[in-house]
Structure formats: C-alpha cells, structure tokens
Amino acid sequence: MLINKTSPKPFYEQVVLGIKEDILQGILQPGDKLLSVREMANFLMVNPNTVSKAYKTLEADGAIVTVRGKGTFVNELEKEFRNEKEIEKVKKQFQSLVIEASYLNISKEELSGWLNETHEGLGGADNES
C-alpha cells in the first residue's frame, strides 16, 4: 500500500481503501494482525493520527477489530452484511463519476470494461444480490 501525496483524497481515506483492497485481494486474511498505528505511520510516512483515523473508520465498518493489549486484526468478512448508509454514499460517488465520464465522452461500454477490470482485480467475487 502506498500513499499518493499529490492525490486530493485524504491520506486516511487512502489507508482505508488500501487495507480494504488488500482484504478483498486476499493479501490480508481474517485474523491477520495489522501493524500498530505507530508502525503503520512510519511505514507509510504519515502522521500517526492519520492511521488512527483510518483504523477507527475500518473498525466502524467492521473490517478490523482491536483487541486491547493484543493489537488490531482483520475481521471476518460478513458476506450478508450491507451498510445501507455507506452503500448510498458509494452510489452518489458512482453517479458523480458517471456524470464526469459522460462529460468526457466516455462510453458506457468503456465504463463497464473498467468496472469489470477493477472487479476482477479484486478477486472477482460476485457480490450481486
């Protein structure tokens, strides 16, 4: 996982997405111990508060769990769990991207191809309900 220092996306969001991507790709498995906040901050060369905020977000999302005195661990993925509030947020972000893409004359087919490529890159898990 790398932090893009020139990205408009906040560093903590990049950490959250990076860890979620590693979980989806199987790089991080349920039960795996994450680096401590300080270790992760040193590794990514960011402020420890950035990592702390990312870990709190991931914990609120159910992606990780912190065990006092033992560390922070990847949580078991609950396939049936759907956070409707977060889903609505993603839907709005997706709609904004589609508007931008349409403005740039990017076709539905091209967008669909990108979606499929990204989905396959994450292990191709079928999440359709």
Backbone atoms as SQL, in Angstrom:
CREATE TABLE atoms (id INTEGER PRIMARY KEY, chain TEXT, resi INTEGER, resn TEXT, atom TEXT, x REAL, y REAL, z REAL);
INSERT INTO atoms VALUES
  (1, 'A', 1, 'MET', 'N', 0.849, -1.173, 0.000),
  (2, 'A', 1, 'MET', 'CA', 0.000, 0.000, 0.000),
  (3, 'A', 1, 'MET', 'C', 0.897, 1.239, 0.000),
  (4, 'A', 2, 'LEU', 'N', 0.539, 2.161, -0.853),
  (5, 'A', 2, 'LEU', 'CA', 1.273, 3.415, -0.943),
  (6, 'A', 2, 'LEU', 'C', 0.315, 4.581, -0.767),
  (7, 'A', 3, 'ILE', 'N', 0.832, 5.666, -0.253),
  (8, 'A', 3, 'ILE', 'CA', 0.060, 6.901, -0.121),
  (9, 'A', 3, 'ILE', 'C', 0.477, 7.831, -1.248),
  (10, 'A', 4, 'ASN', 'N', -0.505, 8.321, -1.993),
  (11, 'A', 4, 'ASN', 'CA', -0.236, 9.269, -3.060),
  (12, 'A', 4, 'ASN', 'C', -0.338, 10.669, -2.460),
  (13, 'A', 5, 'LYS', 'N', 0.812, 11.285, -2.235),
  (14, 'A', 5, 'LYS', 'CA', 0.861, 12.592, -1.562),
  (15, 'A', 5, 'LYS', 'C', 0.264, 13.710, -2.411),
  (16, 'A', 6, 'THR', 'N', 0.089, 13.478, -3.711),
  (17, 'A', 6, 'THR', 'CA', -0.482, 14.515, -4.581),
  (18, 'A', 6, 'THR', 'C', -1.977, 14.309, -4.842),
  (19, 'A', 7, 'SER', 'N', -2.527, 13.226, -4.329),
  (20, 'A', 7, 'SER', 'CA', -3.946, 12.940, -4.540),
  (21, 'A', 7, 'SER', 'C', -4.812, 13.898, -3.722),
  (22, 'A', 8, 'PRO', 'N', -5.960, 14.299, -4.277),
  (23, 'A', 8, 'PRO', 'CA', -6.873, 15.131, -3.491),
  (24, 'A', 8, 'PRO', 'C', -7.580, 14.326, -2.397),
  (25, 'A', 9, 'LYS', 'N', -7.512, 12.999, -2.477),
  (26, 'A', 9, 'LYS', 'CA', -8.146, 12.129, -1.474),
  (27, 'A', 9, 'LYS', 'C', -7.320, 12.193, -0.182),
  (28, 'A', 10, 'PRO', 'N', -7.974, 12.436, 0.957),
  (29, 'A', 10, 'PRO', 'CA', -7.241, 12.491, 2.227),
  (30, 'A', 10, 'PRO', 'C', -6.441, 11.214, 2.481),
  (31, 'A', 11, 'PHE', 'N', -5.318, 11.366, 3.151),
  (32, 'A', 11, 'PHE', 'CA', -4.432, 10.225, 3.409),
  (33, 'A', 11, 'PHE', 'C', -5.157, 9.112, 4.144),
  (34, 'A', 12, 'TYR', 'N', -5.978, 9.453, 5.151),
  (35, 'A', 12, 'TYR', 'CA', -6.635, 8.402, 5.926),
  (36, 'A', 12, 'TYR', 'C', -7.576, 7.588, 5.045),
  (37, 'A', 13, 'GLU', 'N', -8.231, 8.240, 4.060),
  (38, 'A', 13, 'GLU', 'CA', -9.107, 7.511, 3.138),
  (39, 'A', 13, 'GLU', 'C', -8.292, 6.581, 2.249),
  (40, 'A', 14, 'GLN', 'N', -7.092, 7.009, 1.869),
  (41, 'A', 14, 'GLN', 'CA', -6.223, 6.156, 1.075),
  (42, 'A', 14, 'GLN', 'C', -5.810, 4.919, 1.872),
  (43, 'A', 15, 'VAL', 'N', -5.570, 5.094, 3.166),
  (44, 'A', 15, 'VAL', 'CA', -5.216, 3.961, 4.024),
  (45, 'A', 15, 'VAL', 'C', -6.402, 3.008, 4.124),
  (46, 'A', 16, 'VAL', 'N', -7.601, 3.559, 4.355),
  (47, 'A', 16, 'VAL', 'CA', -8.812, 2.742, 4.453),
  (48, 'A', 16, 'VAL', 'C', -9.002, 1.925, 3.178),
  (49, 'A', 17, 'LEU', 'N', -8.945, 2.588, 2.026),
  (50, 'A', 17, 'LEU', 'CA', -9.127, 1.884, 0.752),
  (51, 'A', 17, 'LEU', 'C', -8.026, 0.860, 0.503),
  (52, 'A', 18, 'GLY', 'N', -6.805, 1.203, 0.867),
  (53, 'A', 18, 'GLY', 'CA', -5.689, 0.276, 0.682),
  (54, 'A', 18, 'GLY', 'C', -5.859, -0.997, 1.486),
  (55, 'A', 19, 'ILE', 'N', -6.281, -0.859, 2.736),
  (56, 'A', 19, 'ILE', 'CA', -6.479, -2.035, 3.575),
  (57, 'A', 19, 'ILE', 'C', -7.668, -2.843, 3.086),
  (58, 'A', 20, 'LYS', 'N', -8.768, -2.169, 2.714),
  (59, 'A', 20, 'LYS', 'CA', -9.923, -2.897, 2.185),
  (60, 'A', 20, 'LYS', 'C', -9.550, -3.651, 0.906),
  (61, 'A', 21, 'GLU', 'N', -8.761, -3.021, 0.046),
  (62, 'A', 21, 'GLU', 'CA', -8.330, -3.685, -1.188),
  (63, 'A', 21, 'GLU', 'C', -7.475, -4.909, -0.870),
  (64, 'A', 22, 'ASP', 'N', -6.553, -4.775, 0.094),
  (65, 'A', 22, 'ASP', 'CA', -5.711, -5.911, 0.484),
  (66, 'A', 22, 'ASP', 'C', -6.553, -7.056, 1.047),
  (67, 'A', 23, 'ILE', 'N', -7.629, -6.724, 1.768),
  (68, 'A', 23, 'ILE', 'CA', -8.524, -7.759, 2.292),
  (69, 'A', 23, 'ILE', 'C', -9.247, -8.452, 1.144),
  (70, 'A', 24, 'LEU', 'N', -9.793, -7.663, 0.213),
  (71, 'A', 24, 'LEU', 'CA', -10.533, -8.236, -0.913),
  (72, 'A', 24, 'LEU', 'C', -9.650, -9.093, -1.810),
  (73, 'A', 25, 'GLN', 'N', -8.384, -8.706, -1.955),
  (74, 'A', 25, 'GLN', 'CA', -7.465, -9.467, -2.800),
  (75, 'A', 25, 'GLN', 'C', -6.866, -10.669, -2.083),
  (76, 'A', 26, 'GLY', 'N', -7.157, -10.796, -0.795),
  (77, 'A', 26, 'GLY', 'CA', -6.629, -11.925, -0.036),
  (78, 'A', 26, 'GLY', 'C', -5.224, -11.724, 0.482),
  (79, 'A', 27, 'ILE', 'N', -4.679, -10.538, 0.295),
  (80, 'A', 27, 'ILE', 'CA', -3.345, -10.236, 0.826),
  (81, 'A', 27, 'ILE', 'C', -3.412, -10.235, 2.352),
  (82, 'A', 28, 'LEU', 'N', -4.495, -9.660, 2.875),
  (83, 'A', 28, 'LEU', 'CA', -4.770, -9.713, 4.310),
  (84, 'A', 28, 'LEU', 'C', -5.916, -10.685, 4.530),
  (85, 'A', 29, 'GLN', 'N', -5.727, -11.617, 5.446),
  (86, 'A', 29, 'GLN', 'CA', -6.716, -12.649, 5.750),
  (87, 'A', 29, 'GLN', 'C', -7.345, -12.393, 7.116),
  (88, 'A', 30, 'PRO', 'N', -8.574, -12.895, 7.329),
  (89, 'A', 30, 'PRO', 'CA', -9.180, -12.776, 8.659),
  (90, 'A', 30, 'PRO', 'C', -8.225, -13.322, 9.723),
  (91, 'A', 31, 'GLY', 'N', -8.066, -12.545, 10.785),
  (92, 'A', 31, 'GLY', 'CA', -7.175, -12.938, 11.872),
  (93, 'A', 31, 'GLY', 'C', -5.775, -12.379, 11.754),
  (94, 'A', 32, 'ASP', 'N', -5.390, -11.892, 10.564),
  (95, 'A', 32, 'ASP', 'CA', -4.065, -11.304, 10.401),
  (96, 'A', 32, 'ASP', 'C', -3.940, -10.064, 11.279),
  (97, 'A', 33, 'LYS', 'N', -2.794, -9.920, 11.901),
  (98, 'A', 33, 'LYS', 'CA', -2.526, -8.763, 12.740),
  (99, 'A', 33, 'LYS', 'C', -1.975, -7.636, 11.876),
  (100, 'A', 34, 'LEU', 'N', -2.550, -6.448, 12.045),
  (101, 'A', 34, 'LEU', 'CA', -2.060, -5.268, 11.341),
  (102, 'A', 34, 'LEU', 'C', -0.920, -4.647, 12.128),
  (103, 'A', 35, 'LEU', 'N', -0.137, -3.838, 11.439),
  (104, 'A', 35, 'LEU', 'CA', 0.895, -3.078, 12.135),
  (105, 'A', 35, 'LEU', 'C', 0.233, -2.158, 13.153),
  (106, 'A', 36, 'SER', 'N', 0.953, -1.837, 14.217),
  (107, 'A', 36, 'SER', 'CA', 0.430, -0.869, 15.172),
  (108, 'A', 36, 'SER', 'C', 0.278, 0.481, 14.469),
  (109, 'A', 37, 'VAL', 'N', -0.472, 1.376, 15.070),
  (110, 'A', 37, 'VAL', 'CA', -0.669, 2.708, 14.486),
  (111, 'A', 37, 'VAL', 'C', 0.681, 3.363, 14.222),
  (112, 'A', 38, 'ARG', 'N', 1.560, 3.311, 15.190),
  (113, 'A', 38, 'ARG', 'CA', 2.876, 3.949, 15.052),
  (114, 'A', 38, 'ARG', 'C', 3.704, 3.278, 13.953),
  (115, 'A', 39, 'GLU', 'N', 3.691, 1.936, 13.920),
  (116, 'A', 39, 'GLU', 'CA', 4.445, 1.209, 12.893),
  (117, 'A', 39, 'GLU', 'C', 3.906, 1.512, 11.498),
  (118, 'A', 40, 'MET', 'N', 2.570, 1.511, 11.356),
  (119, 'A', 40, 'MET', 'CA', 1.967, 1.793, 10.054),
  (120, 'A', 40, 'MET', 'C', 2.281, 3.223, 9.622),
  (121, 'A', 41, 'ALA', 'N', 2.226, 4.163, 10.569),
  (122, 'A', 41, 'ALA', 'CA', 2.541, 5.561, 10.254),
  (123, 'A', 41, 'ALA', 'C', 3.980, 5.688, 9.769),
  (124, 'A', 42, 'ASN', 'N', 4.896, 5.003, 10.430),
  (125, 'A', 42, 'ASN', 'CA', 6.302, 5.030, 9.995),
  (126, 'A', 42, 'ASN', 'C', 6.460, 4.399, 8.618),
  (127, 'A', 43, 'PHE', 'N', 5.785, 3.274, 8.389),
  (128, 'A', 43, 'PHE', 'CA', 5.860, 2.569, 7.110),
  (129, 'A', 43, 'PHE', 'C', 5.345, 3.445, 5.974),
  (130, 'A', 44, 'LEU', 'N', 4.201, 4.128, 6.203),
  (131, 'A', 44, 'LEU', 'CA', 3.583, 4.949, 5.162),
  (132, 'A', 44, 'LEU', 'C', 4.115, 6.382, 5.134),
  (133, 'A', 45, 'MET', 'N', 4.926, 6.720, 6.134),
  (134, 'A', 45, 'MET', 'CA', 5.480, 8.074, 6.279),
  (135, 'A', 45, 'MET', 'C', 4.366, 9.119, 6.384),
  (136, 'A', 46, 'VAL', 'N', 3.417, 8.847, 7.284),
  (137, 'A', 46, 'VAL', 'CA', 2.324, 9.768, 7.565),
  (138, 'A', 46, 'VAL', 'C', 2.230, 9.961, 9.082),
  (139, 'A', 47, 'ASN', 'N', 1.434, 10.922, 9.485),
  (140, 'A', 47, 'ASN', 'CA', 1.210, 11.194, 10.894),
  (141, 'A', 47, 'ASN', 'C', 0.438, 10.035, 11.531),
  (142, 'A', 48, 'PRO', 'N', 0.807, 9.634, 12.756),
  (143, 'A', 48, 'PRO', 'CA', 0.060, 8.567, 13.435),
  (144, 'A', 48, 'PRO', 'C', -1.442, 8.861, 13.572),
  (145, 'A', 49, 'ASN', 'N', -1.817, 10.128, 13.672),
  (146, 'A', 49, 'ASN', 'CA', -3.238, 10.476, 13.752),
  (147, 'A', 49, 'ASN', 'C', -3.979, 10.061, 12.483),
  (148, 'A', 50, 'THR', 'N', -3.292, 10.094, 11.346),
  (149, 'A', 50, 'THR', 'CA', -3.875, 9.679, 10.076),
  (150, 'A', 50, 'THR', 'C', -4.226, 8.194, 10.118),
  (151, 'A', 51, 'VAL', 'N', -3.285, 7.390, 10.588),
  (152, 'A', 51, 'VAL', 'CA', -3.503, 5.943, 10.678),
  (153, 'A', 51, 'VAL', 'C', -4.568, 5.639, 11.728),
  (154, 'A', 52, 'SER', 'N', -4.523, 6.352, 12.837),
  (155, 'A', 52, 'SER', 'CA', -5.522, 6.152, 13.887),
  (156, 'A', 52, 'SER', 'C', -6.928, 6.408, 13.351),
  (157, 'A', 53, 'LYS', 'N', -7.091, 7.478, 12.583),
  (158, 'A', 53, 'LYS', 'CA', -8.396, 7.794, 11.995),
  (159, 'A', 53, 'LYS', 'C', -8.818, 6.704, 11.009),
  (160, 'A', 54, 'ALA', 'N', -7.876, 6.223, 10.219),
  (161, 'A', 54, 'ALA', 'CA', -8.176, 5.151, 9.256),
  (162, 'A', 54, 'ALA', 'C', -8.598, 3.879, 9.991),
  (163, 'A', 55, 'TYR', 'N', -7.877, 3.512, 11.046),
  (164, 'A', 55, 'TYR', 'CA', -8.207, 2.307, 11.803),
  (165, 'A', 55, 'TYR', 'C', -9.586, 2.446, 12.451),
  (166, 'A', 56, 'LYS', 'N', -9.897, 3.625, 12.979),
  (167, 'A', 56, 'LYS', 'CA', -11.220, 3.843, 13.583),
  (168, 'A', 56, 'LYS', 'C', -12.322, 3.701, 12.535),
  (169, 'A', 57, 'THR', 'N', -12.071, 4.223, 11.333),
  (170, 'A', 57, 'THR', 'CA', -13.043, 4.098, 10.238),
  (171, 'A', 57, 'THR', 'C', -13.227, 2.637, 9.860),
  (172, 'A', 58, 'LEU', 'N', -12.128, 1.909, 9.724),
  (173, 'A', 58, 'LEU', 'CA', -12.188, 0.487, 9.373),
  (174, 'A', 58, 'LEU', 'C', -12.884, -0.328, 10.462),
  (175, 'A', 59, 'GLU', 'N', -12.659, 0.050, 11.707),
  (176, 'A', 59, 'GLU', 'CA', -13.313, -0.662, 12.799),
  (177, 'A', 59, 'GLU', 'C', -14.813, -0.391, 12.784),
  (178, 'A', 60, 'ALA', 'N', -15.194, 0.864, 12.517),
  (179, 'A', 60, 'ALA', 'CA', -16.620, 1.208, 12.425),
  (180, 'A', 60, 'ALA', 'C', -17.282, 0.463, 11.263),
  (181, 'A', 61, 'ASP', 'N', -16.522, 0.220, 10.197),
  (182, 'A', 61, 'ASP', 'CA', -17.027, -0.518, 9.033),
  (183, 'A', 61, 'ASP', 'C', -17.059, -2.027, 9.276),
  (184, 'A', 62, 'GLY', 'N', -16.444, -2.473, 10.360),
  (185, 'A', 62, 'GLY', 'CA', -16.408, -3.909, 10.662),
  (186, 'A', 62, 'GLY', 'C', -15.294, -4.658, 9.962),
  (187, 'A', 63, 'ALA', 'N', -14.385, -3.932, 9.307),
  (188, 'A', 63, 'ALA', 'CA', -13.306, -4.586, 8.564),
  (189, 'A', 63, 'ALA', 'C', -12.192, -5.077, 9.482),
  (190, 'A', 64, 'ILE', 'N', -11.986, -4.379, 10.589),
  (191, 'A', 64, 'ILE', 'CA', -10.943, -4.768, 11.540),
  (192, 'A', 64, 'ILE', 'C', -11.518, -4.726, 12.948),
  (193, 'A', 65, 'VAL', 'N', -10.799, -5.339, 13.858),
  (194, 'A', 65, 'VAL', 'CA', -11.193, -5.329, 15.264),
  (195, 'A', 65, 'VAL', 'C', -9.925, -5.137, 16.103),
  (196, 'A', 66, 'THR', 'N', -10.038, -4.305, 17.130),
  (197, 'A', 66, 'THR', 'CA', -8.908, -4.075, 18.020),
  (198, 'A', 66, 'THR', 'C', -9.159, -4.813, 19.325),
  (199, 'A', 67, 'VAL', 'N', -8.163, -5.596, 19.732),
  (200, 'A', 67, 'VAL', 'CA', -8.223, -6.330, 20.989),
  (201, 'A', 67, 'VAL', 'C', -7.224, -5.670, 21.933),
  (202, 'A', 68, 'ARG', 'N', -7.765, -5.068, 22.968),
  (203, 'A', 68, 'ARG', 'CA', -6.926, -4.322, 23.907),
  (204, 'A', 68, 'ARG', 'C', -5.774, -5.192, 24.420),
  (205, 'A', 69, 'GLY', 'N', -4.567, -4.643, 24.301),
  (206, 'A', 69, 'GLY', 'CA', -3.379, -5.339, 24.770),
  (207, 'A', 69, 'GLY', 'C', -2.816, -6.355, 23.792),
  (208, 'A', 70, 'LYS', 'N', -3.540, -6.635, 22.712),
  (209, 'A', 70, 'LYS', 'CA', -3.062, -7.641, 21.750),
  (210, 'A', 70, 'LYS', 'C', -2.785, -7.049, 20.380),
  (211, 'A', 71, 'GLY', 'N', -3.611, -6.089, 19.942),
  (212, 'A', 71, 'GLY', 'CA', -3.390, -5.478, 18.641),
  (213, 'A', 71, 'GLY', 'C', -4.663, -5.345, 17.832),
  (214, 'A', 72, 'THR', 'N', -4.462, -5.034, 16.575),
  (215, 'A', 72, 'THR', 'CA', -5.569, -4.831, 15.640),
  (216, 'A', 72, 'THR', 'C', -5.504, -5.922, 14.580),
  (217, 'A', 73, 'PHE', 'N', -6.660, -6.532, 14.322),
  (218, 'A', 73, 'PHE', 'CA', -6.718, -7.705, 13.461),
  (219, 'A', 73, 'PHE', 'C', -7.774, -7.541, 12.374),
  (220, 'A', 74, 'VAL', 'N', -7.538, -8.220, 11.246),
  (221, 'A', 74, 'VAL', 'CA', -8.525, -8.253, 10.171),
  (222, 'A', 74, 'VAL', 'C', -9.709, -9.082, 10.662),
  (223, 'A', 75, 'ASN', 'N', -10.889, -8.535, 10.497),
  (224, 'A', 75, 'ASN', 'CA', -12.108, -9.196, 10.939),
  (225, 'A', 75, 'ASN', 'C', -12.604, -10.153, 9.858),
  (226, 'A', 76, 'GLU', 'N', -13.428, -11.078, 10.253),
  (227, 'A', 76, 'GLU', 'CA', -14.080, -12.000, 9.322),
  (228, 'A', 76, 'GLU', 'C', -15.051, -11.198, 8.460),
  (229, 'A', 77, 'LEU', 'N', -15.003, -11.365, 7.140),
  (230, 'A', 77, 'LEU', 'CA', -15.938, -10.665, 6.254),
  (231, 'A', 77, 'LEU', 'C', -17.321, -11.287, 6.376),
  (232, 'A', 78, 'GLU', 'N', -18.300, -10.448, 6.628),
  (233, 'A', 78, 'GLU', 'CA', -19.679, -10.926, 6.693),
  (234, 'A', 78, 'GLU', 'C', -20.316, -10.675, 5.338),
  (235, 'A', 79, 'LYS', 'N', -20.454, -11.733, 4.541),
  (236, 'A', 79, 'LYS', 'CA', -20.939, -11.605, 3.162),
  (237, 'A', 79, 'LYS', 'C', -22.348, -11.031, 3.085),
  (238, 'A', 80, 'GLU', 'N', -23.184, -11.318, 4.086),
  (239, 'A', 80, 'GLU', 'CA', -24.566, -10.841, 4.039),
  (240, 'A', 80, 'GLU', 'C', -24.721, -9.416, 4.563),
  (241, 'A', 81, 'PHE', 'N', -23.713, -8.910, 5.269),
  (242, 'A', 81, 'PHE', 'CA', -23.811, -7.583, 5.863),
  (243, 'A', 81, 'PHE', 'C', -23.810, -6.502, 4.788),
  (244, 'A', 82, 'ARG', 'N', -24.766, -5.581, 4.894),
  (245, 'A', 82, 'ARG', 'CA', -24.834, -4.443, 3.972),
  (246, 'A', 82, 'ARG', 'C', -25.096, -3.185, 4.793),
  (247, 'A', 83, 'ASN', 'N', -24.174, -2.259, 4.728),
  (248, 'A', 83, 'ASN', 'CA', -24.318, -0.983, 5.418),
  (249, 'A', 83, 'ASN', 'C', -24.997, -0.027, 4.445),
  (250, 'A', 84, 'GLU', 'N', -26.296, 0.109, 4.586),
  (251, 'A', 84, 'GLU', 'CA', -27.087, 0.887, 3.616),
  (252, 'A', 84, 'GLU', 'C', -26.647, 2.350, 3.543),
  (253, 'A', 85, 'LYS', 'N', -26.231, 2.919, 4.657),
  (254, 'A', 85, 'LYS', 'CA', -25.758, 4.307, 4.664),
  (255, 'A', 85, 'LYS', 'C', -24.503, 4.453, 3.793),
  (256, 'A', 86, 'GLU', 'N', -23.572, 3.524, 3.948),
  (257, 'A', 86, 'GLU', 'CA', -22.347, 3.554, 3.150),
  (258, 'A', 86, 'GLU', 'C', -22.631, 3.230, 1.688),
  (259, 'A', 87, 'ILE', 'N', -23.580, 2.327, 1.448),
  (260, 'A', 87, 'ILE', 'CA', -23.951, 1.984, 0.079),
  (261, 'A', 87, 'ILE', 'C', -24.512, 3.208, -0.638),
  (262, 'A', 88, 'GLU', 'N', -25.332, 3.976, 0.048),
  (263, 'A', 88, 'GLU', 'CA', -25.897, 5.192, -0.542),
  (264, 'A', 88, 'GLU', 'C', -24.791, 6.206, -0.859),
  (265, 'A', 89, 'LYS', 'N', -23.794, 6.293, 0.010),
  (266, 'A', 89, 'LYS', 'CA', -22.658, 7.187, -0.219),
  (267, 'A', 89, 'LYS', 'C', -21.878, 6.762, -1.468),
  (268, 'A', 90, 'VAL', 'N', -21.651, 5.463, -1.608),
  (269, 'A', 90, 'VAL', 'CA', -20.937, 4.941, -2.782),
  (270, 'A', 90, 'VAL', 'C', -21.750, 5.189, -4.047),
  (271, 'A', 91, 'LYS', 'N', -23.066, 5.005, -3.944),
  (272, 'A', 91, 'LYS', 'CA', -23.935, 5.236, -5.104),
  (273, 'A', 91, 'LYS', 'C', -23.821, 6.684, -5.587),
  (274, 'A', 92, 'LYS', 'N', -23.809, 7.628, -4.669),
  (275, 'A', 92, 'LYS', 'CA', -23.683, 9.044, -5.047),
  (276, 'A', 92, 'LYS', 'C', -22.322, 9.324, -5.680),
  (277, 'A', 93, 'GLN', 'N', -21.273, 8.718, -5.141),
  (278, 'A', 93, 'GLN', 'CA', -19.940, 8.884, -5.725),
  (279, 'A', 93, 'GLN', 'C', -19.899, 8.293, -7.131),
  (280, 'A', 94, 'PHE', 'N', -20.524, 7.142, -7.289),
  (281, 'A', 94, 'PHE', 'CA', -20.577, 6.485, -8.588),
  (282, 'A', 94, 'PHE', 'C', -21.325, 7.365, -9.598),
  (283, 'A', 95, 'GLN', 'N', -22.449, 7.920, -9.175),
  (284, 'A', 95, 'GLN', 'CA', -23.225, 8.790, -10.058),
  (285, 'A', 95, 'GLN', 'C', -22.398, 10.000, -10.492),
  (286, 'A', 96, 'SER', 'N', -21.638, 10.572, -9.581),
  (287, 'A', 96, 'SER', 'CA', -20.770, 11.707, -9.921),
  (288, 'A', 96, 'SER', 'C', -19.721, 11.295, -10.952),
  (289, 'A', 97, 'LEU', 'N', -19.151, 10.111, -10.775),
  (290, 'A', 97, 'LEU', 'CA', -18.155, 9.619, -11.734),
  (291, 'A', 97, 'LEU', 'C', -18.768, 9.391, -13.113),
  (292, 'A', 98, 'VAL', 'N', -19.981, 8.864, -13.141),
  (293, 'A', 98, 'VAL', 'CA', -20.655, 8.629, -14.423),
  (294, 'A', 98, 'VAL', 'C', -20.930, 9.957, -15.126),
  (295, 'A', 99, 'ILE', 'N', -21.335, 10.965, -14.385),
  (296, 'A', 99, 'ILE', 'CA', -21.559, 12.290, -14.970),
  (297, 'A', 99, 'ILE', 'C', -20.259, 12.826, -15.550),
  (298, 'A', 100, 'GLU', 'N', -19.168, 12.738, -14.786),
  (299, 'A', 100, 'GLU', 'CA', -17.862, 13.211, -15.280),
  (300, 'A', 100, 'GLU', 'C', -17.446, 12.433, -16.527),
  (301, 'A', 101, 'ALA', 'N', -17.628, 11.120, -16.487),
  (302, 'A', 101, 'ALA', 'CA', -17.259, 10.285, -17.632),
  (303, 'A', 101, 'ALA', 'C', -18.083, 10.653, -18.859),
  (304, 'A', 102, 'SER', 'N', -19.376, 10.862, -18.674),
  (305, 'A', 102, 'SER', 'CA', -20.245, 11.243, -19.794),
  (306, 'A', 102, 'SER', 'C', -19.809, 12.572, -20.384),
  (307, 'A', 103, 'TYR', 'N', -19.433, 13.499, -19.518),
  (308, 'A', 103, 'TYR', 'CA', -18.967, 14.812, -19.969),
  (309, 'A', 103, 'TYR', 'C', -17.707, 14.668, -20.822),
  (310, 'A', 104, 'LEU', 'N', -16.897, 13.661, -20.511),
  (311, 'A', 104, 'LEU', 'CA', -15.652, 13.417, -21.250),
  (312, 'A', 104, 'LEU', 'C', -15.859, 12.462, -22.427),
  (313, 'A', 105, 'ASN', 'N', -17.125, 12.185, -22.766),
  (314, 'A', 105, 'ASN', 'CA', -17.472, 11.295, -23.871),
  (315, 'A', 105, 'ASN', 'C', -16.925, 9.884, -23.708),
  (316, 'A', 106, 'ILE', 'N', -16.913, 9.405, -22.463),
  (317, 'A', 106, 'ILE', 'CA', -16.525, 8.028, -22.200),
  (318, 'A', 106, 'ILE', 'C', -17.787, 7.182, -22.303),
  (319, 'A', 107, 'SER', 'N', -17.741, 6.143, -23.117),
  (320, 'A', 107, 'SER', 'CA', -18.931, 5.337, -23.391),
  (321, 'A', 107, 'SER', 'C', -19.293, 4.433, -22.209),
  (322, 'A', 108, 'LYS', 'N', -20.542, 3.969, -22.216),
  (323, 'A', 108, 'LYS', 'CA', -20.997, 3.008, -21.207),
  (324, 'A', 108, 'LYS', 'C', -20.161, 1.740, -21.279),
  (325, 'A', 109, 'GLU', 'N', -19.822, 1.334, -22.494),
  (326, 'A', 109, 'GLU', 'CA', -19.036, 0.123, -22.682),
  (327, 'A', 109, 'GLU', 'C', -17.652, 0.261, -22.048),
  (328, 'A', 110, 'GLU', 'N', -17.052, 1.444, -22.230),
  (329, 'A', 110, 'GLU', 'CA', -15.736, 1.696, -21.649),
  (330, 'A', 110, 'GLU', 'C', -15.825, 1.668, -20.116),
  (331, 'A', 111, 'LEU', 'N', -16.845, 2.340, -19.578),
  (332, 'A', 111, 'LEU', 'CA', -17.049, 2.334, -18.127),
  (333, 'A', 111, 'LEU', 'C', -17.278, 0.924, -17.607),
  (334, 'A', 112, 'SER', 'N', -18.093, 0.169, -18.324),
  (335, 'A', 112, 'SER', 'CA', -18.378, -1.207, -17.938),
  (336, 'A', 112, 'SER', 'C', -17.098, -2.044, -17.944),
  (337, 'A', 113, 'GLY', 'N', -16.268, -1.829, -18.943),
  (338, 'A', 113, 'GLY', 'CA', -14.988, -2.535, -19.018),
  (339, 'A', 113, 'GLY', 'C', -14.097, -2.211, -17.836),
  (340, 'A', 114, 'TRP', 'N', -14.047, -0.938, -17.470),
  (341, 'A', 114, 'TRP', 'CA', -13.247, -0.528, -16.312),
  (342, 'A', 114, 'TRP', 'C', -13.780, -1.170, -15.036),
  (343, 'A', 115, 'LEU', 'N', -15.101, -1.195, -14.901),
  (344, 'A', 115, 'LEU', 'CA', -15.719, -1.797, -13.727),
  (345, 'A', 115, 'LEU', 'C', -15.359, -3.279, -13.647),
  (346, 'A', 116, 'ASN', 'N', -15.466, -3.972, -14.768),
  (347, 'A', 116, 'ASN', 'CA', -15.131, -5.403, -14.799),
  (348, 'A', 116, 'ASN', 'C', -13.659, -5.644, -14.487),
  (349, 'A', 117, 'GLU', 'N', -12.765, -4.824, -15.059),
  (350, 'A', 117, 'GLU', 'CA', -11.329, -4.966, -14.795),
  (351, 'A', 117, 'GLU', 'C', -11.032, -4.791, -13.310),
  (352, 'A', 118, 'THR', 'N', -11.627, -3.763, -12.718),
  (353, 'A', 118, 'THR', 'CA', -11.390, -3.494, -11.304),
  (354, 'A', 118, 'THR', 'C', -11.948, -4.614, -10.451),
  (355, 'A', 119, 'HIS', 'N', -13.137, -5.062, -10.786),
  (356, 'A', 119, 'HIS', 'CA', -13.785, -6.140, -10.032),
  (357, 'A', 119, 'HIS', 'C', -12.956, -7.409, -10.096),
  (358, 'A', 120, 'GLU', 'N', -12.466, -7.745, -11.281),
  (359, 'A', 120, 'GLU', 'CA', -11.627, -8.934, -11.444),
  (360, 'A', 120, 'GLU', 'C', -10.316, -8.788, -10.694),
  (361, 'A', 121, 'GLY', 'N', -9.774, -7.570, -10.645),
  (362, 'A', 121, 'GLY', 'CA', -8.538, -7.313, -9.925),
  (363, 'A', 121, 'GLY', 'C', -8.680, -7.502, -8.423),
  (364, 'A', 122, 'LEU', 'N', -9.908, -7.440, -7.954),
  (365, 'A', 122, 'LEU', 'CA', -10.172, -7.641, -6.529),
  (366, 'A', 122, 'LEU', 'C', -10.545, -9.076, -6.206),
  (367, 'A', 123, 'GLY', 'N', -10.288, -9.961, -7.118),
  (368, 'A', 123, 'GLY', 'CA', -10.569, -11.370, -6.883),
  (369, 'A', 123, 'GLY', 'C', -11.827, -11.851, -7.564),
  (370, 'A', 124, 'GLY', 'N', -12.556, -10.925, -8.202),
  (371, 'A', 124, 'GLY', 'CA', -13.727, -11.297, -8.978),
  (372, 'A', 124, 'GLY', 'C', -14.884, -11.838, -8.181),
  (373, 'A', 125, 'ALA', 'N', -14.911, -11.560, -6.879),
  (374, 'A', 125, 'ALA', 'CA', -16.020, -12.056, -6.051),
  (375, 'A', 125, 'ALA', 'C', -17.337, -11.485, -6.574),
  (376, 'A', 126, 'ASP', 'N', -18.320, -12.345, -6.720),
  (377, 'A', 126, 'ASP', 'CA', -19.627, -11.921, -7.219),
  (378, 'A', 126, 'ASP', 'C', -20.480, -11.475, -6.038),
  (379, 'A', 127, 'ASN', 'N', -20.715, -10.161, -5.949),
  (380, 'A', 127, 'ASN', 'CA', -21.475, -9.613, -4.837),
  (381, 'A', 127, 'ASN', 'C', -22.873, -9.239, -5.225),
  (382, 'A', 128, 'GLU', 'N', -23.372, -9.735, -6.344),
  (383, 'A', 128, 'GLU', 'CA', -24.717, -9.382, -6.763),
  (384, 'A', 128, 'GLU', 'C', -25.733, -10.047, -5.861),
  (385, 'A', 129, 'SER', 'N', -26.789, -9.311, -5.551),
  (386, 'A', 129, 'SER', 'CA', -27.842, -9.870, -4.710),
  (387, 'A', 129, 'SER', 'C', -29.119, -9.924, -5.476);
